[in-house]
Amino acid sequence: MKRKLFSIVLTLTLLLGMTLPLAGCSADKNTVESTSDNNTVLTDITLNEVAHSIFYAPMYVAIEEGYFAEEGINLTLVTGFGADKTMTAVLSGEADIGFMGSESTIYTYLGGAEDYVVNFAQLTQRAGNFLVSREPIQDFSWDMLKGKNVLGGRAGGMPQMVFEYILKKNNIDPSADVNIDQSIDFGSTAAAFSGGQGEFTVEFEPHATALEAKGDGYVVASLGEDSGYVPYTAFSAKKSFIDANPEVIQSFTNALQKGMDYVQTHTPAEIAAIIQPQFEETDTETLTAIITRYYEQDTWKENLIFEKDAFDLLQNILEEAGQLDTRADYDKLVTTQFAKEAK
């Protein structure tokens, strides 16, 4: 199974990483590594994000508003371009903290990693992708996909698993009732759709809005709304790092909570203005439209607490997708102490 292969690869990476010199990512971050302009002591932290997406707006608000610096952190943000790469960076010590789907922490733990990765803050509570149709549909229902050709995601990936979860909720067999094309690389499905492939496609932003802007497609459903509250992304670090650096994890979580508070109390236009430097290739009008779409579907939690019910739902989805043989212990892979104390 893909999960088992993924776990083996990550475990081997961990073993190899232990033999490599790690620059700037020691287990104990209590040593001062930087100072701010006003000589405030800062701790260098490398964060590896699974993708650079407007979907993660509260994190970018925290960066652009200087909340991490206020909390004594000099943050370096690196994009991993895939959960496997982000997890590898965390396990090897290349990154101190990872931001990805929590399923990766489950796979790694069940794969036997001794110094496993623990989730300490949840960011999104809805899926961030949308179903795009080639023609506008006034009253869409999921049974309209029966017998249709849909451009989907890779097997075992969270976008595809959530899509299949929704289909099953609507009494649709993903393998028998719908023709799902999973052969196209992530990020290339929108171009393939514009080129004439498929009758529907499942897209993240900004691709969904871009298809609409070009007249090549129309958003007819939100997977985030129809799947319910799913713990789509979370921040995590190796258990040893959290144990050695609780003050750093708390400061990091405090900065994130400030970003969450900002998006809860400001308009999409105000949020767009703050995070614009993170997305220079996207004009303000489009950025605002995308944030509005996420804002209206209640994408972001008011707090960062990763609840047990959410963790159980995640494992239900993994099991239904055939990616999980054994369930992981919530108390092993999630800590809520930092999110509960965030201010």
Secondary structure, 3 states (H helix, E strand, C coil): CHHHHHHHHHHHHHHHHCCCCCCCCCCCCCCCCEECCCCCEEEEEEEEECCCCHHHHHHHHHHHCCHHHHCCEEEEEEECCCHHHHHHHHHHCCCCEEEECCHHHHHHHHCCCCCCEEEEEEEECCCCEEEEECCCCCCCCHHHHCCCEEECCCCCCHHHHHHHHHHHHCCCCCCCCCEEECCCCCCCHHHHHHCCCCCEEEEECCHHHHHHHHCCCEEEEEHHHHHCCCCCEEEEEEHHHHHHCHHHHHHHHHHHHHHHHHHHHCCHHHHHHHHHHHHCCCCHHHHHHHHHHHHHCCCECCCCCCCHHHHHHHHHHHHHCCCCCCCCCHHHHECCHHHHHCC
